[in-house]
Each structure stands twice: as structure tokens, then as C-alpha cells.
Amino acid sequence: MDMFVDTHTHFYDQWLLPVAEAAIQRALEAGVGKMIQADIDSHERPAMWALGRNHPGVLYQMLGLYPGSVNADWKEELDQVYRLAAGDSNFTAIGEIGLDYHEGKEFAKEQKEVLRLQFELAAKLDLPVNIHLRDAWEDFFAVLEDARHLHLRGNLHCFSGSYEVYERARRSGDFSVGIGGVLTFKNSGLPAAVARIPMEHILLETDAPYLAPTPYRGKRNESAYLPLIAAKLAEVKGLSLNDIETITTDNAIRLFNL
């Protein structure tokens, strides 16, 4: 059955949770048949897992400690990730993990250590990684290059970098890019980079409830809007919407073992 896969969403986010059930149904009606929820930390994880249990085969979960949640109690938070990883919980990736210096670099050292440890966890479990990056590219590549021996695979979530950034990531692992609403923004430089990235390394995502595509920019995002991103990608690549659906879905199923 043809369908789209949203490889990064947050139905448990407080902005979306009150209408999560209706939003899931809208996504299914829009042809988005599978959606992967990115993990943040222990505070939001219970709601994420509860939604996942209610929608088996539709909602999937990642496991990981988000860089913005790395603070003074990071060791306790990471210990919980390890405990869950050792249990029977089903998850599709270690994520979303990475580096984020947008709000400052007070915990930059700790973020890099948490990222390194979660890279090792992903390699041990033979799972892909889902990467969040903001204002921290060079530090990220330093950690990634040190982890080259782990033979990581995964995707750069909410990709907004250049083709050269994509190439650099590929040199240290089997990485794809997650393309979301930014592709549709007026004056976005992303289409030029995406035009050069092979389709076999492109995934679709919304990052709902954030970064809604045009014409909903600035409003609450939903997985149901994924076909709008797909349509823009079809335009950029000179392919049919059906081609985009087939290729990106195959990419997602392969990477995340859905």
C-alpha cells in the first residue's frame, strides 16, 4: 500500500497533545501511514509511549536524550535511557540526539559527552541515530569523526545545511537527511542543496508541531501536512509525487526497520 512516512514528529508535545488523536486521524486520511515520534527526555516520554501503545503499526518511537534536555541531571536522564534500552521496549532509533547551542553553551561539554555515549549505544544496539543540530556544526563533526569506527547510520533531522555539509556527514557514516517544512519557505536556500542530494538519502518529516510548511507557516504543524513537503520536493527533483512517496517511504522503512 502506498503511503507517506513522517520520520520525525511529536504528538506528545503540549502544543499538539490536546488534539493528538484527531491529528493522527487527519494524518492517516492524508495518506501518512506511519509516523515516528522523536524522544526528548523522561518528562515527556510517558505521553509518547502511551500514544504509541494506542496506535501500533502507525506510531513508532525513538529513544534518546535531547541536547536541550542536557543539564545538571544529565547522568540520571541518560541512565534512564540505558535502562530502557536494556529492556523490552520497542524503538526504531536512538534520537533525537545531538548538539544545540542556540540557548547558550553552558552545558556544551556535557552535550558532547552525552552525544558520544549515545553514539556508542546506537552502535551496540545496531540502531540508526536521529540527529538534532543547532548552532553547533563544527563540534558535532568533531564528535562524529571520532565515532567513525562505530560505522553509524541515521539521518540529520530538520536538515537545513548545504550539500557540502551532507557530504561531510556521509564521510563519517551512512547518513540521510530529513527534509521538512523549511523546504517550502520563501527564499529558503534548502532547495538548491536538496536538488543535489540523491533521492536514496532523503527522508520526509514534519517536526510537528513546529516548522509548519507553507501555507501554514507560523501555525501548529501536523503530520497531515507532510504531502505539502512532498509536493515541493517533487518540484525540486523534477519527479512525480508518486515517485517521491515511493522512494522516501522505502528509505524510511529501510533505515528505521519499520
Secondary structure as a PSIPRED ss2 file (coil, helix, strand):
# PSIPRED VFORMAT (PSIPRED V4.0)

   1 M C   1.000  0.000  0.000
   2 D C   1.000  0.000  0.000
   3 M C   1.000  0.000  0.000
   4 F E   0.000  0.000  1.000
   5 V E   0.000  0.000  1.000
   6 D E   0.000  0.000  1.000
   7 T E   0.000  0.000  1.000
   8 H E   0.000  0.000  1.000
   9 T E   0.000  0.000  1.000
  10 H C   1.000  0.000  0.000
  11 F C   1.000  0.000  0.000
  12 Y C   1.000  0.000  0.000
  13 D C   1.000  0.000  0.000
  14 Q C   1.000  0.000  0.000
  15 W C   1.000  0.000  0.000
  16 L C   1.000  0.000  0.000
  17 L H   0.000  1.000  0.000
  18 P H   0.000  1.000  0.000
  19 V H   0.000  1.000  0.000
  20 A H   0.000  1.000  0.000
  21 E H   0.000  1.000  0.000
  22 A H   0.000  1.000  0.000
  23 A H   0.000  1.000  0.000
  24 I H   0.000  1.000  0.000
  25 Q H   0.000  1.000  0.000
  26 R H   0.000  1.000  0.000
  27 A H   0.000  1.000  0.000
  28 L H   0.000  1.000  0.000
  29 E H   0.000  1.000  0.000
  30 A C   1.000  0.000  0.000
  31 G C   1.000  0.000  0.000
  32 V E   0.000  0.000  1.000
  33 G E   0.000  0.000  1.000
  34 K E   0.000  0.000  1.000
  35 M E   0.000  0.000  1.000
  36 I E   0.000  0.000  1.000
  37 Q E   0.000  0.000  1.000
  38 A C   1.000  0.000  0.000
  39 D C   1.000  0.000  0.000
  40 I C   1.000  0.000  0.000
  41 D C   1.000  0.000  0.000
  42 S C   1.000  0.000  0.000
  43 H C   1.000  0.000  0.000
  44 E C   1.000  0.000  0.000
  45 R H   0.000  1.000  0.000
  46 P H   0.000  1.000  0.000
  47 A H   0.000  1.000  0.000
  48 M H   0.000  1.000  0.000
  49 W H   0.000  1.000  0.000
  50 A H   0.000  1.000  0.000
  51 L H   0.000  1.000  0.000
  52 G H   0.000  1.000  0.000
  53 R H   0.000  1.000  0.000
  54 N H   0.000  1.000  0.000
  55 H C   1.000  0.000  0.000
  56 P C   1.000  0.000  0.000
  57 G C   1.000  0.000  0.000
  58 V C   1.000  0.000  0.000
  59 L E   0.000  0.000  1.000
  60 Y E   0.000  0.000  1.000
  61 Q E   0.000  0.000  1.000
  62 M C   1.000  0.000  0.000
  63 L E   0.000  0.000  1.000
  64 G C   1.000  0.000  0.000
  65 L C   1.000  0.000  0.000
  66 Y C   1.000  0.000  0.000
  67 P H   0.000  1.000  0.000
  68 G H   0.000  1.000  0.000
  69 S H   0.000  1.000  0.000
  70 V C   1.000  0.000  0.000
  71 N C   1.000  0.000  0.000
  72 A C   1.000  0.000  0.000
  73 D C   1.000  0.000  0.000
  74 W H   0.000  1.000  0.000
  75 K H   0.000  1.000  0.000
  76 E H   0.000  1.000  0.000
  77 E H   0.000  1.000  0.000
  78 L H   0.000  1.000  0.000
  79 D H   0.000  1.000  0.000
  80 Q H   0.000  1.000  0.000
  81 V H   0.000  1.000  0.000
  82 Y H   0.000  1.000  0.000
  83 R H   0.000  1.000  0.000
  84 L H   0.000  1.000  0.000
  85 A H   0.000  1.000  0.000
  86 A C   1.000  0.000  0.000
  87 G C   1.000  0.000  0.000
  88 D C   1.000  0.000  0.000
  89 S C   1.000  0.000  0.000
  90 N C   1.000  0.000  0.000
  91 F C   1.000  0.000  0.000
  92 T C   1.000  0.000  0.000
  93 A C   1.000  0.000  0.000
  94 I E   0.000  0.000  1.000
  95 G E   0.000  0.000  1.000
  96 E E   0.000  0.000  1.000
  97 I E   0.000  0.000  1.000
  98 G E   0.000  0.000  1.000
  99 L E   0.000  0.000  1.000
 100 D E   0.000  0.000  1.000
 101 Y C   1.000  0.000  0.000
 102 H C   1.000  0.000  0.000
 103 E C   1.000  0.000  0.000
 104 G C   1.000  0.000  0.000
 105 K C   1.000  0.000  0.000
 106 E C   1.000  0.000  0.000
 107 F C   1.000  0.000  0.000
 108 A H   0.000  1.000  0.000
 109 K H   0.000  1.000  0.000
 110 E H   0.000  1.000  0.000
 111 Q H   0.000  1.000  0.000
 112 K H   0.000  1.000  0.000
 113 E H   0.000  1.000  0.000
 114 V H   0.000  1.000  0.000
 115 L H   0.000  1.000  0.000
 116 R H   0.000  1.000  0.000
 117 L H   0.000  1.000  0.000
 118 Q H   0.000  1.000  0.000
 119 F H   0.000  1.000  0.000
 120 E H   0.000  1.000  0.000
 121 L H   0.000  1.000  0.000
 122 A H   0.000  1.000  0.000
 123 A H   0.000  1.000  0.000
 124 K H   0.000  1.000  0.000
 125 L H   0.000  1.000  0.000
 126 D C   1.000  0.000  0.000
 127 L C   1.000  0.000  0.000
 128 P C   1.000  0.000  0.000
 129 V E   0.000  0.000  1.000
 130 N E   0.000  0.000  1.000
 131 I E   0.000  0.000  1.000
 132 H E   0.000  0.000  1.000
 133 L E   0.000  0.000  1.000
 134 R E   0.000  0.000  1.000
 135 D C   1.000  0.000  0.000
 136 A C   1.000  0.000  0.000
 137 W H   0.000  1.000  0.000
 138 E H   0.000  1.000  0.000
 139 D H   0.000  1.000  0.000
 140 F H   0.000  1.000  0.000
 141 F H   0.000  1.000  0.000
 142 A H   0.000  1.000  0.000
 143 V H   0.000  1.000  0.000
 144 L H   0.000  1.000  0.000
 145 E H   0.000  1.000  0.000
 146 D H   0.000  1.000  0.000
 147 A C   1.000  0.000  0.000
 148 R H   0.000  1.000  0.000
 149 H H   0.000  1.000  0.000
 150 L H   0.000  1.000  0.000
 151 H C   1.000  0.000  0.000
 152 L C   1.000  0.000  0.000
 153 R E   0.000  0.000  1.000
 154 G E   0.000  0.000  1.000
 155 N E   0.000  0.000  1.000
 156 L E   0.000  0.000  1.000
 157 H C   1.000  0.000  0.000
 158 C C   1.000  0.000  0.000
 159 F C   1.000  0.000  0.000
 160 S C   1.000  0.000  0.000
 161 G C   1.000  0.000  0.000
 162 S C   1.000  0.000  0.000
 163 Y H   0.000  1.000  0.000
 164 E H   0.000  1.000  0.000
 165 V H   0.000  1.000  0.000
 166 Y H   0.000  1.000  0.000
 167 E H   0.000  1.000  0.000
 168 R H   0.000  1.000  0.000
 169 A H   0.000  1.000  0.000
 170 R H   0.000  1.000  0.000
 171 R C   1.000  0.000  0.000
 172 S C   1.000  0.000  0.000
 173 G C   1.000  0.000  0.000
 174 D E   0.000  0.000  1.000
 175 F E   0.000  0.000  1.000
 176 S E   0.000  0.000  1.000
 177 V E   0.000  0.000  1.000
 178 G E   0.000  0.000  1.000
 179 I E   0.000  0.000  1.000
 180 G C   1.000  0.000  0.000
 181 G H   0.000  1.000  0.000
 182 V H   0.000  1.000  0.000
 183 L H   0.000  1.000  0.000
 184 T H   0.000  1.000  0.000
 185 F C   1.000  0.000  0.000
 186 K C   1.000  0.000  0.000
 187 N C   1.000  0.000  0.000
 188 S C   1.000  0.000  0.000
 189 G C   1.000  0.000  0.000
 190 L H   0.000  1.000  0.000
 191 P H   0.000  1.000  0.000
 192 A H   0.000  1.000  0.000
 193 A H   0.000  1.000  0.000
 194 V H   0.000  1.000  0.000
 195 A C   1.000  0.000  0.000
 196 R C   1.000  0.000  0.000
 197 I C   1.000  0.000  0.000
 198 P C   1.000  0.000  0.000
 199 M H   0.000  1.000  0.000
 200 E H   0.000  1.000  0.000
 201 H H   0.000  1.000  0.000
 202 I E   0.000  0.000  1.000
 203 L E   0.000  0.000  1.000
 204 L E   0.000  0.000  1.000
 205 E C   1.000  0.000  0.000
 206 T C   1.000  0.000  0.000
 207 D C   1.000  0.000  0.000
 208 A E   0.000  0.000  1.000
 209 P C   1.000  0.000  0.000
 210 Y C   1.000  0.000  0.000
 211 L C   1.000  0.000  0.000
 212 A C   1.000  0.000  0.000
 213 P C   1.000  0.000  0.000
 214 T C   1.000  0.000  0.000
 215 P C   1.000  0.000  0.000
 216 Y C   1.000  0.000  0.000
 217 R C   1.000  0.000  0.000
 218 G C   1.000  0.000  0.000
 219 K C   1.000  0.000  0.000
 220 R C   1.000  0.000  0.000
 221 N C   1.000  0.000  0.000
 222 E C   1.000  0.000  0.000
 223 S H   0.000  1.000  0.000
 224 A H   0.000  1.000  0.000
 225 Y H   0.000  1.000  0.000
 226 L H   0.000  1.000  0.000
 227 P H   0.000  1.000  0.000
 228 L H   0.000  1.000  0.000
 229 I H   0.000  1.000  0.000
 230 A H   0.000  1.000  0.000
 231 A H   0.000  1.000  0.000
 232 K H   0.000  1.000  0.000
 233 L H   0.000  1.000  0.000
 234 A H   0.000  1.000  0.000
 235 E H   0.000  1.000  0.000
 236 V H   0.000  1.000  0.000
 237 K H   0.000  1.000  0.000
 238 G C   1.000  0.000  0.000
 239 L C   1.000  0.000  0.000
 240 S C   1.000  0.000  0.000
 241 L H   0.000  1.000  0.000
 242 N H   0.000  1.000  0.000
 243 D H   0.000  1.000  0.000
 244 I H   0.000  1.000  0.000
 245 E H   0.000  1.000  0.000
 246 T H   0.000  1.000  0.000
 247 I H   0.000  1.000  0.000
 248 T H   0.000  1.000  0.000
 249 T H   0.000  1.000  0.000
 250 D H   0.000  1.000  0.000
 251 N H   0.000  1.000  0.000
 252 A H   0.000  1.000  0.000
 253 I H   0.000  1.000  0.000
 254 R H   0.000  1.000  0.000
 255 L H   0.000  1.000  0.000
 256 F H   0.000  1.000  0.000
 257 N C   1.000  0.000  0.000
 258 L C   1.000  0.000  0.000
